[in-house]
Amino acid sequence: VNSCGNNTVTFDNTSFQQSFIDEFEWSFDINGDTVTSNEWDATISFPGEGTYEGQLILNPGTNCGDTALIFVNVFPAANADFSYVYDTCVAGPVTFTDLSSTGSCCLTDWSWNFGDSNSSTLRNPDHVYTIPGDIPVTLTVRDTNNCFDSETQIIEYFPVPALIVIAPSTFVGC
């Protein structure tokens, strides 16, 4: 079980034939202390990042008993964030800058959804919009622990047109 940025983990007991399970116990070794739970779906709080070992025992000491070994990795969170700039006087590209972070080694993947049916996997892409408006842009990042996060921002893309031509409806002059 991998948990990214969350020290409290809820375990989903998917044991089948529940009507034949009379006893069950979750137990985890947390820094030398054994933490147990007798709930069907246990919620365990771990003290911090690290790897923890535990088990779920069903019907201990009977012919219908079973044990599942559980390894829990608590990783730091990945946090998606970005900024953007564009020249408001020219209908040119928007430059996106990744500001994401992770508490682990490295970010490995970037997935941009530009809100106009276009996307990119570059870390810091440029994108040209053809229609102005309030456009939702989403960045999803992933790190070496396979932890991911997404951030959506509304891009207010309203550049000034390159040339405005106004013809008079009437002309009065010499």
C-alpha positions as CSV (number, residue, x, y, z in Angstrom):
1,V,0.0,0.0,0.0
2,N,1.4,3.4,-1.0
3,S,0.2,6.6,0.6
4,C,1.4,9.9,-0.7
5,G,1.4,12.8,1.8
6,N,-1.1,11.2,4.1
7,N,0.1,9.4,7.3
8,T,-3.4,8.0,8.0
9,V,-4.4,5.1,5.9
10,T,-7.7,3.3,5.7
11,F,-7.5,-0.3,4.7
12,D,-10.3,-1.9,2.7
13,N,-10.9,-5.4,3.9
14,T,-11.9,-7.3,0.7
15,S,-12.0,-10.7,2.3
16,F,-14.8,-12.8,0.7
17,Q,-17.3,-15.1,2.4
18,Q,-17.6,-12.7,5.3
19,S,-20.3,-14.8,6.9
20,F,-17.6,-17.4,7.7
21,I,-15.2,-14.9,9.3
22,D,-15.8,-14.8,13.1
23,E,-12.6,-13.0,14.1
24,F,-10.2,-10.7,12.4
25,E,-7.4,-8.5,13.6
26,W,-5.2,-5.9,11.9
27,S,-1.8,-5.4,13.5
28,F,1.1,-3.1,12.5
29,D,4.6,-2.7,13.8
30,I,5.1,1.0,14.3
31,N,8.6,1.8,15.6
32,G,8.7,-1.3,17.8
33,D,5.1,-1.0,19.1
34,T,2.2,-3.1,17.9
35,V,-0.9,-1.1,16.9
36,T,-4.0,-3.2,16.4
37,S,-7.6,-2.7,15.2
38,N,-10.6,-5.0,15.2
39,E,-12.6,-2.9,12.7
40,W,-13.5,-4.6,9.4
41,D,-11.9,-1.7,7.5
42,A,-9.1,-0.5,9.7
43,T,-7.8,3.1,9.8
44,I,-4.2,3.4,11.1
45,S,-2.1,6.5,11.7
46,F,1.6,6.2,11.0
47,P,4.1,8.6,12.6
48,G,5.7,9.8,9.4
49,E,7.3,8.8,6.1
50,G,8.8,5.3,6.0
51,T,7.9,1.6,5.4
52,Y,5.8,-0.2,7.9
53,E,4.9,-3.9,8.1
54,G,1.6,-5.3,9.2
55,Q,-0.9,-8.1,8.8
56,L,-4.6,-9.0,8.7
57,I,-5.4,-12.3,10.5
58,L,-8.8,-13.9,9.9
59,N,-10.2,-16.7,12.2
60,P,-6.8,-17.2,14.0
61,G,-6.1,-20.8,15.1
62,T,-8.9,-22.4,13.0
63,N,-9.0,-24.5,9.8
64,C,-10.6,-21.5,8.1
65,G,-7.9,-19.1,9.2
66,D,-5.8,-16.9,6.9
67,T,-3.2,-14.2,7.1
68,A,-2.4,-11.4,4.7
69,L,1.0,-9.6,5.1
70,I,0.8,-5.9,4.4
71,F,3.6,-3.5,3.6
72,V,2.8,0.3,3.8
73,N,5.0,2.9,2.2
74,V,4.3,6.5,3.4
75,F,5.8,8.9,0.9
76,P,5.9,12.7,0.9
77,A,3.3,14.4,-1.2
78,A,3.7,15.7,-4.8
79,N,2.3,19.2,-5.2
80,A,1.3,20.5,-8.6
81,D,1.6,24.3,-9.3
82,F,2.3,26.5,-12.3
83,S,2.3,30.1,-13.5
84,Y,1.7,31.5,-16.9
85,V,2.5,34.7,-18.9
86,Y,1.6,36.1,-22.3
87,D,1.9,39.4,-24.1
88,T,-1.5,41.0,-23.8
89,C,-0.7,43.2,-26.8
90,V,-0.1,40.3,-29.2
91,A,-2.3,37.2,-29.7
92,G,0.8,35.0,-29.4
93,P,1.8,32.0,-27.2
94,V,1.1,31.5,-23.5
95,T,4.3,30.4,-21.7
96,F,3.5,28.0,-18.8
97,T,6.1,27.5,-16.1
98,D,6.0,24.4,-13.8
99,L,6.3,25.4,-10.1
100,S,5.5,21.9,-8.8
101,S,7.4,20.2,-6.0
102,T,7.8,16.9,-4.3
103,G,9.3,15.8,-1.0
104,S,10.9,12.8,-2.7
105,C,13.7,12.6,-5.3
106,C,12.3,14.0,-8.4
107,L,9.2,14.8,-10.5
108,T,9.2,12.5,-13.5
109,D,6.0,13.3,-15.5
110,W,4.1,16.4,-16.5
111,S,0.7,16.2,-18.2
112,W,-0.9,19.5,-19.3
113,N,-4.5,19.9,-20.5
114,F,-4.8,23.3,-22.1
115,G,-8.6,23.4,-21.9
116,D,-9.0,23.5,-25.7
117,S,-8.6,19.8,-26.6
118,N,-4.8,20.2,-26.8
119,S,-2.2,18.8,-24.3
120,S,1.5,18.5,-23.7
121,T,3.9,16.4,-21.7
122,L,6.7,19.0,-21.6
123,R,7.7,20.5,-18.3
124,N,7.4,24.1,-19.4
125,P,5.4,24.3,-22.6
126,D,4.2,27.2,-24.8
127,H,0.7,27.0,-26.2
128,V,-1.1,29.2,-28.7
129,Y,-4.8,29.7,-28.2
130,T,-7.1,30.6,-31.2
131,I,-10.0,31.8,-29.2
132,P,-9.9,34.2,-26.2
133,G,-11.8,33.5,-23.0
134,D,-11.5,32.2,-19.5
135,I,-9.8,28.8,-20.1
136,P,-9.3,26.1,-17.5
137,V,-5.8,24.6,-17.7
138,T,-4.8,21.5,-15.6
139,L,-1.4,20.3,-14.8
140,T,-0.9,16.8,-13.4
141,V,2.6,15.8,-12.1
142,R,4.0,12.5,-11.0
143,D,7.2,11.7,-9.0
144,T,9.5,8.8,-8.6
145,N,7.3,7.2,-5.9
146,N,4.3,7.3,-8.4
147,C,2.7,10.0,-6.2
148,F,0.7,12.5,-8.3
149,D,-1.2,15.8,-7.9
150,S,-3.2,18.0,-10.1
151,E,-3.7,21.8,-10.2
152,T,-6.3,23.7,-12.3
153,Q,-6.2,27.4,-12.9
154,I,-8.4,29.6,-15.1
155,I,-6.3,31.3,-17.7
156,E,-7.8,34.8,-18.5
157,Y,-6.7,34.9,-22.2
158,F,-7.8,38.2,-23.7
159,P,-5.1,39.6,-25.9
160,V,-5.6,42.9,-27.8
161,P,-6.2,42.2,-31.5
162,A,-3.2,43.1,-33.7
163,L,-5.1,45.6,-35.8
164,I,-8.5,47.3,-35.3
165,V,-9.9,48.9,-38.5
166,I,-13.0,51.1,-38.1
167,A,-14.6,52.6,-41.1
168,P,-16.9,55.6,-40.6
169,S,-20.5,55.2,-41.6
170,T,-20.6,58.7,-43.0
171,F,-18.0,61.3,-43.9
172,V,-18.2,65.0,-43.5
173,G,-15.2,67.1,-44.5
174,C,-13.5,69.3,-47.1
